[in-house]
Structure formats: C-alpha cells, structure tokens
Amino acid sequence: MPATLFIVTPQQVRIEYELATLGERFIAKIIDILLFSVAYYFFTYIFFELTAAALQDTWFTLYLFFFFLPLFSFLLYHFLFELFKNGQTPGKMLLSLRVVPLDQWEPKLSHYALRAIFLIPDLIMSMGIFGALFISGSPLRQRMGDLTAHSAVVRLKTQRTFSITNILKINNKKIKKITWPRLKELTDEDMLLVKETLQRYKLYNNKSHRQALQQLCVKMAELLQTEPPKPKDREKFLKRILNEYVLITR
C-alpha cells in the first residue's frame, strides 16, 4: 500500500497525497542532472568560443568553470524551477512529482532555498548516499533538505489506478433488473472514479473519505434522478451502480 500524506487547506479540506518513492525520486534526479549537464556544457562551450582570446588556461579558470560555477548553477537550477514551477523541476514534472510544504499551505521562498542548499550534503558531497538513507529511513520519505525545509515530495497521480477490467471483475452478482437505465449515458471514466472512491474508502475509512463517498452518492443520485441513499447504504448503492453499468454496456 502506498504511503500517504494529508495536507489541510485553509478551508479545512484534507487532501491526500501519495508519497514519492526513493526510486521515483532517483529517476527524477537523474533526469535533472542529465538536462542540467547538457545545458551547462552547451552554454560553457559557447562562452569559451566567444571569449577564448580573453581567457588564460589557468587553474583558477578551470576550477571556476568545472567546480564552482557548475555547483552554484546546479543549486540555482533546482531553486528556480521549484520556486517558479510550483515545486517541480523538469525531472519531477516528467514523473508527476511535486514538493509540498508540511507546515503551511502556501510554500515560501525559504522552503525551496533550504532544499537547494541541502543538495550539497544530500547529493553532491555523498554521491546521493545521505539523501537515499534519509529517504529510506524517514516515515515521510524525506531527505535532509526536506526535513530542514519541512517539506515532502508527493505524487500528483495515484498509483492505485484502475482499468475497466477492474470494474468487470466486481460483477460477481447476477442482476436481473436494471434500476437506472440512465447509466448508459455515463462513461467508463465515471465508473473508474466510483471504483477508486470505493477503494479509497475501504483503505482509509476516515472522515475525509466518508465525506467523499457521501458527495459522490449525492452526485450519482442527481445524475440518475433518484433519491440519495441512506448512510448505511452508500457502499451498496455505488456497487449496484457499477454492476448495472457493466450489465448495460457490456
């Protein structure tokens, strides 16, 4: 079962996120390193071509261009992308990951600055070993930079995905009479939402998911032009919808 994190909005709405795994964060970081390396090499090459006559092949020049500037630029790359792209670098975008603060709803500049600075011990000085150890041993899968900035990296897309095959498997009870013919107007995507809401309710039977179940029942009752079910019948109501949908459309 994926590890999850709840964030409370200013409107007191609890939003559930799945935490990114070490593997996902590793792949995202490799993508960022490759993209940064290509971009830095390109701009450095252009710079040397334009200023070769003015530069001397000294240790200071080599140290500047092959250590200090790459280090500073790499930290700036992460800081600026996360700041202006809502907690995402290109690597995180490709893997649908995002940085979220834990201590408040709106992230501050300091969150992203601390995360960038602590890439030095988490990644650069330790070849990623410190970061991996902290992520593996932390309940919220946080590296040192996350812990210092009070942030976490989450998935924007759930791994508990469903296909129409999952819906077909639940049709284990014979239905002889169709109660809601209007179900044929709905789509597979609608039914996948019903299925996932039921699945989340079973896995995490808390207030947030009970409210989600209630709101879905009200919405489905409105679409089917029927009365919303009583609280004790909500699961049965949604399961009946799934079964009838399969019967009507398959």
Contacts in CASP RR format, 6 or more apart in sequence:
PFRMAT RR
TARGET T0000
AUTHOR 0000-0000-0000
METHOD contacts of the structure
MODEL  1
MPATLFIVTPQQVRIEYELATLGERFIAKIIDILLFSVAYYFFTYIFFEL
TAAALQDTWFTLYLFFFFLPLFSFLLYHFLFELFKNGQTPGKMLLSLRVV
PLDQWEPKLSHYALRAIFLIPDLIMSMGIFGALFISGSPLRQRMGDLTAH
SAVVRLKTQRTFSITNILKINNKKIKKITWPRLKELTDEDMLLVKETLQR
YKLYNNKSHRQALQQLCVKMAELLQTEPPKPKDREKFLKRILNEYVLITR
1 203 0 8 1.000
2 18 0 8 1.000
2 19 0 8 1.000
2 155 0 8 1.000
2 158 0 8 1.000
2 159 0 8 1.000
2 160 0 8 1.000
3 18 0 8 1.000
3 19 0 8 1.000
3 139 0 8 1.000
3 140 0 8 1.000
3 141 0 8 1.000
4 16 0 8 1.000
4 17 0 8 1.000
4 18 0 8 1.000
4 19 0 8 1.000
4 204 0 8 1.000
5 16 0 8 1.000
5 17 0 8 1.000
5 18 0 8 1.000
5 19 0 8 1.000
5 100 0 8 1.000
5 102 0 8 1.000
5 140 0 8 1.000
5 152 0 8 1.000
5 154 0 8 1.000
6 14 0 8 1.000
6 15 0 8 1.000
6 16 0 8 1.000
6 17 0 8 1.000
6 208 0 8 1.000
7 14 0 8 1.000
7 15 0 8 1.000
7 17 0 8 1.000
7 100 0 8 1.000
7 102 0 8 1.000
7 105 0 8 1.000
8 14 0 8 1.000
8 15 0 8 1.000
8 105 0 8 1.000
9 15 0 8 1.000
9 105 0 8 1.000
10 105 0 8 1.000
14 207 0 8 1.000
14 208 0 8 1.000
16 200 0 8 1.000
16 204 0 8 1.000
16 208 0 8 1.000
17 100 0 8 1.000
17 154 0 8 1.000
17 155 0 8 1.000
18 154 0 8 1.000
18 155 0 8 1.000
18 158 0 8 1.000
18 159 0 8 1.000
19 140 0 8 1.000
19 141 0 8 1.000
19 152 0 8 1.000
19 153 0 8 1.000
19 154 0 8 1.000
19 155 0 8 1.000
20 28 0 8 1.000
20 95 0 8 1.000
20 97 0 8 1.000
20 141 0 8 1.000
20 153 0 8 1.000
20 154 0 8 1.000
20 155 0 8 1.000
21 141 0 8 1.000
22 132 0 8 1.000
22 135 0 8 1.000
22 136 0 8 1.000
22 141 0 8 1.000
24 95 0 8 1.000
24 97 0 8 1.000
24 155 0 8 1.000
25 97 0 8 1.000
25 135 0 8 1.000
25 141 0 8 1.000
25 153 0 8 1.000
26 132 0 8 1.000
27 91 0 8 1.000
27 95 0 8 1.000
28 89 0 8 1.000
28 91 0 8 1.000
28 92 0 8 1.000
28 94 0 8 1.000
28 95 0 8 1.000
28 97 0 8 1.000
29 91 0 8 1.000
29 123 0 8 1.000
31 90 0 8 1.000
31 91 0 8 1.000
31 94 0 8 1.000
31 95 0 8 1.000
32 77 0 8 1.000
32 78 0 8 1.000
32 89 0 8 1.000
32 90 0 8 1.000
32 91 0 8 1.000
32 92 0 8 1.000
35 90 0 8 1.000
35 91 0 8 1.000
36 73 0 8 1.000
36 74 0 8 1.000
36 77 0 8 1.000
40 70 0 8 1.000
40 73 0 8 1.000
40 74 0 8 1.000
44 65 0 8 1.000
44 69 0 8 1.000
48 55 0 8 1.000
55 61 0 8 1.000
71 120 0 8 1.000
71 124 0 8 1.000
74 119 0 8 1.000
74 124 0 8 1.000
75 116 0 8 1.000
75 117 0 8 1.000
75 119 0 8 1.000
75 120 0 8 1.000
76 116 0 8 1.000
77 89 0 8 1.000
78 89 0 8 1.000
78 112 0 8 1.000
78 115 0 8 1.000
78 116 0 8 1.000
78 119 0 8 1.000
79 112 0 8 1.000
79 113 0 8 1.000
79 115 0 8 1.000
79 116 0 8 1.000
81 87 0 8 1.000
81 88 0 8 1.000
81 89 0 8 1.000
81 90 0 8 1.000
82 88 0 8 1.000
82 89 0 8 1.000
82 99 0 8 1.000
82 112 0 8 1.000
82 115 0 8 1.000
82 116 0 8 1.000
83 109 0 8 1.000
83 112 0 8 1.000
85 93 0 8 1.000
86 98 0 8 1.000
87 98 0 8 1.000
87 99 0 8 1.000
87 100 0 8 1.000
87 107 0 8 1.000
87 112 0 8 1.000
88 97 0 8 1.000
88 98 0 8 1.000
88 99 0 8 1.000
91 97 0 8 1.000
92 98 0 8 1.000
92 99 0 8 1.000
92 153 0 8 1.000
96 155 0 8 1.000
96 156 0 8 1.000
96 157 0 8 1.000
97 153 0 8 1.000
97 154 0 8 1.000
97 155 0 8 1.000
97 156 0 8 1.000
98 153 0 8 1.000
98 154 0 8 1.000
98 156 0 8 1.000
99 107 0 8 1.000
99 111 0 8 1.000
99 112 0 8 1.000
99 115 0 8 1.000
99 151 0 8 1.000
99 152 0 8 1.000
99 153 0 8 1.000
100 107 0 8 1.000
100 151 0 8 1.000
100 152 0 8 1.000
100 153 0 8 1.000
100 154 0 8 1.000
101 107 0 8 1.000
101 108 0 8 1.000
101 111 0 8 1.000
101 149 0 8 1.000
101 150 0 8 1.000
101 151 0 8 1.000
102 140 0 8 1.000
102 150 0 8 1.000
102 151 0 8 1.000
102 152 0 8 1.000
103 150 0 8 1.000
107 151 0 8 1.000
110 149 0 8 1.000
111 149 0 8 1.000
111 150 0 8 1.000
111 151 0 8 1.000
112 149 0 8 1.000
114 145 0 8 1.000
114 148 0 8 1.000
114 149 0 8 1.000
115 145 0 8 1.000
115 146 0 8 1.000
115 148 0 8 1.000
115 149 0 8 1.000
115 151 0 8 1.000
117 145 0 8 1.000
118 143 0 8 1.000
118 144 0 8 1.000
118 145 0 8 1.000
118 148 0 8 1.000
118 149 0 8 1.000
119 145 0 8 1.000
121 130 0 8 1.000
121 144 0 8 1.000
122 128 0 8 1.000
122 130 0 8 1.000
122 131 0 8 1.000
122 134 0 8 1.000
122 143 0 8 1.000
122 144 0 8 1.000
122 145 0 8 1.000
123 130 0 8 1.000
123 131 0 8 1.000
130 143 0 8 1.000
130 144 0 8 1.000
131 143 0 8 1.000
131 144 0 8 1.000
134 142 0 8 1.000
134 143 0 8 1.000
134 144 0 8 1.000
134 146 0 8 1.000
134 147 0 8 1.000
135 141 0 8 1.000
135 142 0 8 1.000
135 143 0 8 1.000
138 146 0 8 1.000
138 147 0 8 1.000
140 146 0 8 1.000
140 152 0 8 1.000
141 152 0 8 1.000
141 153 0 8 1.000
142 151 0 8 1.000
142 152 0 8 1.000
145 151 0 8 1.000
146 152 0 8 1.000
146 153 0 8 1.000
158 196 0 8 1.000
160 196 0 8 1.000
160 199 0 8 1.000
160 200 0 8 1.000
162 192 0 8 1.000
162 195 0 8 1.000
162 196 0 8 1.000
162 199 0 8 1.000
163 192 0 8 1.000
164 188 0 8 1.000
164 191 0 8 1.000
164 192 0 8 1.000
166 192 0 8 1.000
166 195 0 8 1.000
167 188 0 8 1.000
167 191 0 8 1.000
167 192 0 8 1.000
167 195 0 8 1.000
167 242 0 8 1.000
167 245 0 8 1.000
167 246 0 8 1.000
168 246 0 8 1.000
168 250 0 8 1.000
170 195 0 8 1.000
170 239 0 8 1.000
170 242 0 8 1.000
170 243 0 8 1.000
170 246 0 8 1.000
171 242 0 8 1.000
171 243 0 8 1.000
171 246 0 8 1.000
171 247 0 8 1.000
173 243 0 8 1.000
175 240 0 8 1.000
175 243 0 8 1.000
175 244 0 8 1.000
175 247 0 8 1.000
178 244 0 8 1.000
178 247 0 8 1.000
178 248 0 8 1.000
179 226 0 8 1.000
179 240 0 8 1.000
179 244 0 8 1.000
180 224 0 8 1.000
180 226 0 8 1.000
180 241 0 8 1.000
180 244 0 8 1.000
181 248 0 8 1.000
182 223 0 8 1.000
182 224 0 8 1.000
182 225 0 8 1.000
183 224 0 8 1.000
183 241 0 8 1.000
183 244 0 8 1.000
183 245 0 8 1.000
183 248 0 8 1.000
183 249 0 8 1.000
184 248 0 8 1.000
184 249 0 8 1.000
185 223 0 8 1.000
186 223 0 8 1.000
186 245 0 8 1.000
191 241 0 8 1.000
191 242 0 8 1.000
191 245 0 8 1.000
193 216 0 8 1.000
194 216 0 8 1.000
194 220 0 8 1.000
194 238 0 8 1.000
194 241 0 8 1.000
194 242 0 8 1.000
195 242 0 8 1.000
197 209 0 8 1.000
197 212 0 8 1.000
197 213 0 8 1.000
197 216 0 8 1.000
197 238 0 8 1.000
198 213 0 8 1.000
198 235 0 8 1.000
198 238 0 8 1.000
198 239 0 8 1.000
200 209 0 8 1.000
200 212 0 8 1.000
201 209 0 8 1.000
201 210 0 8 1.000
201 212 0 8 1.000
201 213 0 8 1.000
201 235 0 8 1.000
213 234 0 8 1.000
213 235 0 8 1.000
213 238 0 8 1.000
214 231 0 8 1.000
214 234 0 8 1.000
216 238 0 8 1.000
217 228 0 8 1.000
217 229 0 8 1.000
217 234 0 8 1.000
217 237 0 8 1.000
217 238 0 8 1.000
218 228 0 8 1.000
220 237 0 8 1.000
220 238 0 8 1.000
220 241 0 8 1.000
221 227 0 8 1.000
221 228 0 8 1.000
221 229 0 8 1.000
221 237 0 8 1.000
224 241 0 8 1.000
229 236 0 8 1.000
229 237 0 8 1.000
END
